[in-house]
Amino acid sequence: MFAYRKRARAWQLRVRLITGDGQQVGPADPWGLLPMEFFRVVSTLERIFFTEQDHAAREEFCREVLARLNDRPWRGWDEVKAALAPPAGQRFAAMELYLVEVDFDQCDPSDRTYVVSAELLHRHDPSAVAAELPQPQWRFVAECDPSPQPQYQEN
């Protein structure tokens, strides 16, 4: 039903959330930003940040997401991931959304900072806490050899 051929590389979204005192959560998958099935979160973000050209609408979306994460977090259930949570006693004040390229042969799937490239798509930072921080600590992989490597040995 969900069968498809996976390419060697793909574009994905990552989010970094920042508290008022500069503590960071992420870069992480964006699934914990909205209380809906994780596969719908990405399509929602794509609609807002790729299709929607209204900067004010993007800012309002980010404001609402941070308010929901801070004031009404949810637990995970079924295919809904739990809300991303700030460190104890803190509140999220800023949000950054990145478009990253991953290579499924080279990038460690358990490390969401391991990418081929990363580009900041949007920064919501009304109190200017993120502007003072360095970029996330991305772990960039070397460009791979363009010739495909065999995944198995034939007998």
KOLBA-81826 format. One line per 8 residues: number of its first residue (from 0); their letters; for each residue x, y, z of N, C-alpha, C. Coordinates in Angstrom, 3 decimals, decimal comma, always signed. Atoms other than C-alpha are relative to their C-alpha. Layout:
NUM> A> X/Y/Z/X/Y/Z/X/Y/Z; ...
END
This chain:
0> MFAYRKRA> +0,820/-1,188/+0,000/+0,000/+0,000/+0,000/+0,870/+1,260/+0,000; -0,864/-1,168/-0,053/+2,833/+2,437/+0,831/+1,341/-0,279/-0,677; -1,256/+0,379/+0,638/+5,487/+0,821/-1,374/+0,450/+1,088/-0,979; -0,613/-0,915/+0,950/+7,827/+3,115/-3,263/+1,496/-0,251/+0,002; -1,447/+0,155/+0,100/+11,416/+3,165/-4,408/+0,674/+1,190/+0,678; -0,680/-1,051/-0,748/+13,583/+5,121/-2,002/+1,261/+0,414/-0,739; -1,201/-0,531/+0,637/+16,161/+7,358/-3,615/+1,139/+0,069/+1,007; -1,173/-0,067/-0,870/+19,674/+7,667/-2,235/+0,005/+1,279/+0,841
8> RAWQLRVR> +0,042/-1,288/-0,699/+19,048/+11,303/-1,232/-1,416/+0,547/+0,019; +1,315/-0,626/-0,095/+16,045/+13,264/-0,092/+0,112/+1,293/+0,802; +0,110/-1,242/-0,760/+15,058/+16,664/+1,269/-0,955/-0,243/+1,156; +0,828/+0,139/-1,182/+13,645/+16,763/+4,790/-0,010/+1,309/+0,774; +0,091/-1,182/-0,859/+12,616/+19,361/+7,360/+0,550/-0,324/+1,382; -0,459/+0,088/-1,376/+14,260/+19,936/+10,724/-0,412/+1,292/+0,705; +0,378/-1,159/-0,790/+13,237/+22,295/+13,501/+0,967/+0,149/+1,166; -0,761/-0,308/-1,215/+15,249/+23,996/+16,228/-0,854/+0,973/+0,800
16> LITGDGQQ> +0,773/-0,842/-0,904/+13,370/+25,466/+19,190/+0,943/+0,560/+1,059; -0,928/-0,692/-0,888/+15,016/+27,976/+21,523/-0,786/+0,641/+1,142; +0,648/-0,610/-1,160/+14,071/+29,063/+25,030/+0,449/+1,455/+0,144; -0,322/-1,407/-0,220/+14,189/+32,635/+26,292/+1,424/+0,237/+0,460; -1,385/-0,171/-0,442/+17,613/+32,048/+27,846/+1,002/-0,679/-0,937; -0,912/+0,522/+1,012/+19,068/+30,431/+24,704/+0,214/-1,496/-0,007; -0,117/+1,456/+0,064/+18,716/+26,728/+25,496/-0,710/-0,499/-1,254; +0,501/+0,474/+1,286/+18,019/+24,672/+22,383/-0,515/-1,427/+0,079
24> VGPADPWG> +0,507/+1,345/+0,241/+15,964/+21,645/+21,445/+0,084/-0,204/-1,505; -0,180/+0,255/+1,422/+16,957/+20,159/+18,106/+1,378/+0,411/-0,457; +0,920/+0,297/+1,076/+17,633/+20,123/+15,306/-0,670/-1,367/+0,179; +0,809/+1,194/-0,166/+14,861/+17,564/+15,380/-0,993/-0,097/-1,157; +1,094/+0,140/+0,950/+12,213/+16,150/+13,105/-1,152/+0,883/+0,466; +1,059/-0,940/-0,378/+9,227/+18,522/+13,036/-1,283/-0,652/+0,504; +1,230/+0,718/-0,306/+6,705/+15,844/+13,975/-0,633/+0,402/+1,320; +0,535/-0,399/-1,292/+6,309/+17,107/+17,537/-0,474/+1,438/+0,067
32> LLPMEFFR> +0,484/-1,381/+0,021/+5,223/+20,584/+16,424/-1,522/+0,096/+0,027; +1,462/-0,048/+0,132/+1,563/+19,713/+15,805/-0,605/-1,313/+0,489; +0,639/+1,222/-0,492/-0,851/+17,241/+17,432/-0,808/-0,702/-1,092; +0,626/+0,762/+1,082/-1,579/+15,307/+14,244/+0,953/-1,095/-0,437; -0,847/+1,091/+0,465/-0,244/+12,211/+12,499/+1,281/+0,576/-0,579; -1,302/-0,562/+0,385/+3,466/+12,710/+11,868/+0,128/+0,219/-1,499; -0,140/-0,158/+1,440/+3,137/+12,226/+8,112/-0,809/+1,188/-0,523; +0,761/-1,199/+0,392/+0,601/+15,087/+7,955/+0,704/+1,292/+0,421
40> VVSTLERI> -0,711/-1,185/-0,473/+2,853/+17,490/+9,868/+0,878/+0,557/-1,117; -0,896/-0,451/+1,067/+5,351/+17,629/+7,006/-0,780/+0,679/-1,117; +0,771/-0,615/+1,083/+2,700/+18,333/+4,366/-0,602/+1,336/+0,446; +0,506/-1,278/-0,517/+1,232/+21,067/+6,587/+1,100/+1,053/-0,031; -1,117/-0,942/+0,021/+4,634/+22,703/+7,001/+0,383/+0,385/-1,425; -0,316/-0,312/+1,400/+5,312/+22,439/+3,279/-1,005/+0,997/-0,571; +1,019/-0,926/+0,506/+2,029/+24,179/+2,522/+0,242/+1,408/+0,530; -0,185/-1,321/-0,609/+2,798/+27,030/+4,929/+1,299/+0,655/-0,426
48> FFTEQDHA> -1,299/-0,611/+0,244/+6,480/+27,523/+4,187/+0,484/-0,083/-1,441; -0,376/+0,043/+1,414/+6,693/+26,606/+0,491/-1,069/+0,636/-0,881; +1,090/-0,506/+0,832/+3,280/+27,483/-0,935/-0,423/+1,394/+0,419; +0,467/-1,281/-0,536/+2,216/+30,359/+1,302/+1,116/+1,042/-0,099; -0,998/-1,059/+0,156/+4,033/+33,581/+0,420/-0,168/+1,133/+1,007; +0,299/-1,056/-0,958/+2,512/+35,713/+3,188/+0,838/-0,182/+1,260; -0,887/+0,082/-1,159/+5,197/+36,338/+5,808/-0,787/+0,100/+1,311; +0,808/-0,162/-1,212/+2,574/+37,431/+8,358/-0,700/-1,313/+0,365
56> AREEFCRE> +0,657/+1,293/-0,257/+0,747/+34,092/+7,978/+1,005/-0,997/+0,583; -1,038/+0,880/-0,539/+4,006/+32,216/+8,601/+0,311/+0,354/+1,455; -0,276/-0,447/-1,359/+4,702/+34,310/+11,696/-1,139/-0,366/+0,948; +1,155/+0,371/-0,831/+1,177/+33,742/+13,036/-0,008/-1,499/+0,275; -0,084/+1,449/-0,187/+1,570/+29,998/+12,490/+1,040/-0,328/+1,072; -1,068/+0,262/-0,969/+4,860/+29,983/+14,430/-0,411/+0,435/+1,401; +0,483/-0,464/-1,308/+3,321/+32,051/+17,257/-0,954/-1,021/+0,617; +0,977/+0,979/-0,491/+0,466/+29,561/+17,547/+0,674/-1,319/+0,396
64> VLARLNDR> -0,710/+1,241/-0,317/+2,817/+26,552/+17,470/+0,729/+0,127/+1,335; -0,734/-0,184/-1,257/+5,014/+27,965/+20,253/-0,952/+0,106/+1,186; +0,981/-0,111/-1,089/+1,969/+28,882/+22,355/-0,544/-1,378/+0,363; +0,540/+1,346/-0,268/+0,595/+25,355/+21,975/+1,051/-0,872/+0,690; -1,060/+0,795/-0,626/+3,955/+23,738/+22,836/+0,221/+0,424/+1,453; -0,254/-0,517/-1,348/+4,387/+25,976/+25,889/-1,171/-0,201/+0,955; +1,162/-0,047/-0,884/+0,832/+25,981/+27,233/-0,888/-1,243/-0,032; +0,893/+1,150/+0,116/-0,955/+22,865/+25,975/+0,691/-1,156/-0,719
72> PWRGWDEV> -0,677/+1,119/+0,663/+1,528/+20,080/+25,140/-0,880/-1,251/+0,031; +0,783/+1,230/+0,111/+0,154/+16,673/+24,192/+0,941/-1,189/+0,088; -0,761/+1,250/-0,024/+1,286/+13,117/+24,668/-0,144/-0,681/-1,349; +0,082/+0,751/+1,242/+2,026/+10,848/+21,750/-1,015/-1,126/+0,121; +0,883/+1,155/+0,078/-0,495/+8,250/+20,696/-0,084/-0,426/-1,453; +0,072/+0,578/+1,328/-0,695/+5,973/+17,675/+1,066/+0,652/-0,896; -0,965/-0,616/+0,923/+0,940/+7,941/+14,812/+0,196/+1,489/+0,260; -0,210/-1,389/-0,410/+0,872/+11,286/+16,629/+1,180/+0,011/+0,970
80> KAALAPPA> -1,187/-0,087/-0,867/+4,272/+12,132/+18,108/-0,280/+0,982/+1,142; +0,157/-0,890/-1,147/+4,466/+13,794/+21,536/+0,543/+1,385/-0,334; -0,451/-1,379/+0,187/+4,934/+17,555/+21,693/+1,474/+0,126/+0,352; -1,373/-0,337/-0,364/+8,504/+18,802/+21,632/-0,074/+0,830/+1,282; +0,093/-0,634/-1,315/+9,190/+19,975/+25,176/+1,239/+0,828/+0,309; -1,153/-0,794/-0,438/+11,377/+22,769/+26,518/+0,623/-0,631/+1,239; -0,601/+0,472/-1,254/+13,837/+22,031/+29,325/-0,880/+0,412/+1,185; +0,830/-0,252/-1,181/+12,213/+21,950/+32,770/+0,074/+1,462/+0,437
88> GQRFAAME> +0,085/-1,378/-0,470/+11,037/+25,371/+33,906/+0,192/+1,057/-1,075; -0,233/-0,948/+1,093/+11,630/+26,977/+30,501/-1,202/+0,057/-0,942; +1,021/-0,146/+1,044/+9,403/+28,194/+27,666/+0,706/+0,275/-1,324; -0,563/-0,288/+1,316/+10,124/+28,227/+23,955/-0,314/+1,447/-0,377; +0,157/-1,396/+0,410/+10,657/+31,760/+22,623/+0,252/+0,191/-1,491; -0,342/-0,142/+1,421/+11,917/+31,136/+19,071/-0,034/-1,369/-0,670; +0,094/+1,225/+0,796/+11,627/+28,587/+16,291/+0,693/+0,234/-1,338; -0,639/-0,044/+1,312/+13,755/+27,893/+13,221/-0,368/-1,261/-0,762
96> LYLVEVDF> +0,318/+1,132/+0,865/+12,769/+25,662/+10,327/+1,068/-0,082/-1,077; -1,073/+0,231/+0,961/+15,494/+24,168/+8,132/-0,425/-1,030/-1,035; +0,117/+0,999/+1,051/+15,457/+22,319/+4,835/+1,375/-0,652/-0,107; -1,272/+0,720/+0,044/+18,141/+19,634/+4,890/-0,053/-1,071/-1,078; -0,117/+1,120/+0,929/+19,362/+17,128/+2,361/+0,712/-1,121/+0,741; -0,618/+1,159/-0,640/+20,135/+13,650/+3,656/+0,360/-1,030/-1,056; -0,438/+1,105/+0,845/+21,971/+10,785/+2,032/-0,202/-1,259/+0,823; +0,370/+1,165/-0,802/+20,511/+7,483/+3,213/+1,119/-1,022/+0,136
104> DQCDPSDR> -1,142/+0,897/-0,130/+23,791/+5,640/+2,631/+1,048/+0,552/+0,954; -1,061/-0,610/-0,799/+26,011/+8,132/+4,478/-0,469/+0,596/+1,320; +0,481/-0,678/-1,203/+23,851/+9,885/+7,070/-0,512/-1,003/+1,023; +0,443/+0,851/-1,098/+23,280/+8,237/+10,419/-1,463/+0,347/+0,311; +1,414/-0,322/-0,211/+19,473/+7,965/+10,755/-0,356/+0,312/+1,450; +0,290/-0,296/-1,398/+19,673/+8,226/+14,550/+0,502/+1,384/+0,414; -0,555/-1,319/-0,283/+21,497/+11,593/+14,376/-0,609/+0,995/-0,983; +0,731/-0,904/+0,895/+19,222/+14,307/+12,952/+0,835/+1,207/-0,417
112> TYVVSAEL> -0,894/-1,073/+0,434/+22,176/+16,719/+12,612/+0,920/-0,463/-1,121; -0,876/+0,579/+1,022/+23,963/+14,411/+10,154/-0,661/+0,197/-1,361; +0,636/-0,378/+1,252/+23,146/+15,947/+6,749/+1,038/+0,297/-1,079; -0,855/-0,422/+1,114/+24,582/+16,727/+3,324/+0,040/+1,521/-0,056; +0,076/-1,459/+0,009/+23,378/+20,340/+3,437/-1,176/+0,446/+0,856; +1,073/-0,563/-0,822/+21,150/+22,618/+5,523/-0,199/+1,460/-0,383; +0,342/-1,380/+0,347/+19,344/+25,847/+4,676/-1,119/+0,475/+0,920; +1,031/-0,577/-0,845/+17,369/+28,057/+7,046/-1,152/+0,487/-0,883
120> LHRHDPSA> +1,187/-0,421/+0,750/+13,831/+28,425/+5,664/-0,713/+1,164/+0,669; +0,740/-1,041/-0,715/+12,262/+30,555/+8,374/+0,473/+0,057/+1,447; -0,320/-0,212/-1,412/+13,180/+32,039/+11,732/-1,092/+0,867/+0,608; +0,969/-0,763/-0,788/+10,483/+33,140/+14,148/+0,700/+0,319/+1,306; -0,844/-0,389/-1,130/+12,365/+35,117/+16,788/-0,417/+1,379/+0,517; +0,486/-1,323/-0,403/+10,251/+37,939/+18,249/+0,828/+0,663/+1,099; -0,806/-0,607/-1,061/+12,548/+38,454/+21,256/+1,498/-0,033/-0,300; -1,392/-0,025/+0,479/+15,813/+38,093/+19,261/+0,946/-0,878/+0,818
128> VAAELPQP> -0,897/+0,913/-0,714/+17,182/+35,143/+21,254/+0,783/-0,879/-0,968; -0,666/+0,886/+0,965/+18,031/+33,012/+18,202/+1,055/+0,741/-0,804; -0,929/-0,778/+0,820/+19,807/+35,810/+16,364/+1,405/+0,016/+0,590; -1,297/-0,037/-0,676/+22,618/+35,723/+18,939/+0,692/-1,360/+0,033; -0,556/+1,352/-0,079/+23,148/+31,960/+18,692/+0,699/-0,396/-1,296; -0,599/+0,530/+1,229/+25,449/+30,169/+16,263/-0,979/-0,955/-0,680; +0,812/+0,979/+0,725/+23,922/+27,946/+13,615/+0,048/-1,330/+0,745; -0,068/+1,327/-0,624/+23,054/+24,426/+14,750/+1,303/-0,705/-0,377
136> QWRFVAEC> -1,222/+0,766/+0,236/+25,978/+22,027/+14,963/-0,273/-1,121/-0,998; +0,232/+0,999/+1,038/+25,292/+20,275/+11,669/+1,249/-0,847/-0,180; -1,100/+0,905/+0,327/+27,443/+17,270/+10,873/-0,130/-0,301/-1,486; +0,093/+0,147/+1,450/+27,992/+17,515/+7,132/+0,819/-1,198/-0,473; -0,711/+1,129/+0,586/+28,927/+14,390/+5,201/+0,684/+0,462/-1,275; -0,670/-0,308/+1,258/+31,322/+14,464/+2,290/-0,909/-0,397/-1,155; +0,779/+0,366/+1,185/+29,762/+14,406/-1,135/+0,330/-1,433/-0,386; -0,225/+1,413/+0,312/+29,303/+10,812/-2,174/+0,437/-0,179/-1,448
144> DPSPQPQY> -0,413/+0,373/+1,341/+30,732/+9,130/-5,223/-1,252/-0,130/-0,865; +1,203/+0,065/+0,821/+28,222/+9,574/-8,087/-0,298/-1,385/-0,569; +0,288/+1,341/+0,512/+28,619/+5,953/-9,169/-0,674/-0,819/+1,088; +0,706/+0,753/-1,035/+26,134/+3,732/-7,347/+0,823/-1,180/+0,494; -0,687/+1,121/-0,612/+27,539/+1,175/-4,952/-0,992/-1,145/+0,157; +0,927/+1,124/-0,153/+26,040/-2,326/-4,915/-0,423/-0,163/+1,450; +0,536/+0,168/-1,338/+23,814/-2,929/-1,910/+0,051/-1,457/+0,456; -0,043/+1,420/-0,332/+24,165/-6,733/-2,048/+0,935/-0,690/-0,970
152> QEN> -0,874/+0,756/+0,876/+26,349/-9,388/-3,563/-0,828/-1,084/-0,678; +0,707/+1,061/+0,737/+25,001/-11,648/-6,274/+0,854/-1,260/+0,027; -0,725/+1,290/+0,018/+25,945/-15,341/-6,179/-0,059/-0,603/-1,356
END
